[in-house]
């Protein structure tokens, strides 16, 4: 599996703000209709670690169900390590 790292400019080019607003409008409307299930994010601060991990699962019901997961690691000083 390859990991793709997107820059700020990549994200702006791939998902312009006008399209992002439309996507978020549809997503929030679906959430209001209870098509989406999204529990509160879980945050894990490991003991003796210099950072935290958070994960945010979601599920979209319907004829073509979708599972999704956003995982975020915050490690202070990590960019300086290269």
N, C-alpha and C positions, 0 to 999 in steps of 0.2 A: 504494500500500500504506500502510495506517495502522499506526502503532506504538502499542501499548497499554502504558502504564506502570502496573504494579500496585503498590499500597502493601502494607505488612506486613499491615494489616487486610484488604485485598482477598484476599490469599493465604490467610489464616486462615479467611475466610468461604467461599471457593471450594473449599478443600481442608482440611477439618477434620482434626485430628491422627489421629483414629481411622481415617478413610479413607486418610490418608497412610500409616499403618502397614500397612494392608491392601494398598495399591498397591505399596509397597516390598517387602512379603513376596512378592507374586506376581512382581515384577520380579527379585528376587534368586533365586527358585526357577527362573525361566526362564534366568537367567544360568548357574546351576549346571547346567541341562540343555543348555547350549550353544546355546540359541535366540537368544541375544544375542551380538554381537561388538562389543567396545568397546576400541579401542587406548588406550594411555596418552595422557593429554592432552598437547598440544603448547603450549609457552609461548614467545612471541615478545617479547623486549625490544628494540624498535627502537633503533638508535644515536641518541643525542642526543634521546631522547624522555622525557617525564616520565610514564611509564606502561608497562604491559605488556598484551598480548593473549594469551588462552588459548582454544583450541578443543578441544571434546570430541565427536567423532563417535561414532555408534552405529548398529547395524543389527539389526533383529529379523527372523529368517527365518521360514519357514512359508508357509501358504496365502495370507496377507495381509501380505507383507513391508513393513517400515517403516524408513525412514531418519530419523535425527534428528541434530541438531547443537545443542550449547550453546556459545555464544561469550560470553566474559567479557572486559571491558576494565576494568582497574584504573588509574585516573588520580588520584593523590593531589592533593587540593585541588580536585577538580572540582566538588563540591557548592557550594563557596564562590563559584564562578563563575556559579551560577544555572542 
